[in-house]
Amino acid sequence: MTLRLTTWNINSVRLRIDLVTRFLEKVQPDVICLQETKVPDPLFPVKAFNKLGYEHHAIAGQKGYHGVATLSRIPMENVTRRDWCGKEDARHVYATLEGGITVHNFYVPAGGDIPDPAENEKFAHKMEFLDDMTGWFAGNYKPKDKMILVGDLNVAPSEFDVWSHKQLLKIVSHTPIEVEKLTAVQNSIDWVDAVRHMVPEPEKLFSWWSYRSRDWRASNRGRRLDHIWVTPPLQPHISKMHILDEARDWEKPSDHAPITVDLEL
């Protein structure tokens, strides 16, 4: 079977439910993982997803900010919302798909504008969050486990994941300390970057373009902030990857584009 999985920072699922519907009808993923849903659980638009065949839900939301949701056509079990850094801010939900693959859906803190934890508590929170992820995965899982980690991780790790490595070295999302912390998370249980597995460096890849650009496509000042990782047992099964950048042109779009990976299982 083919398992098709998408991650997308939707920047308000209720505001953009028509875009989500359009995407699901076009791409037909088996599982879609959304971030920045910005809605408390009782108000999540479950009926819209049920109507499209996504009847299995793992949701962690709150009013107005953050929020993650995994919607699946495949039954899920052991749905768990996990809070990090002592904050109940709806940044991680995970569940196990029928067949035994656990999907972790994350929205890592953006980190504010100043890349100094002493001056910026938002950046300090981001550093702590990434450290906690490293420790938690290393302490609870092994590379042999079949897992997928997806989400807006808010770090563009490589010089080929940003429009200008030199100009973004001191900009939050691409600073050396953030890259170091995200690399530690990846190394915690030997996660494989499924996107780069299919499109190796030095090809540039972006998933986010600022709303500030009048013509985002012409300037193409993007960053790859969204990721899909798999544990080593799933690496041989990665067969396809696609970033649907045309969704950034849709009416009232998210500033992120959806990323989809196929696994032939």
Order of alpha helices (4+ residues) and beta strands (2+ residues): beta-alpha-beta-alpha-beta-beta-beta-beta-beta-alpha-beta-alpha-alpha-beta-alpha-beta-alpha-beta-beta-beta-beta
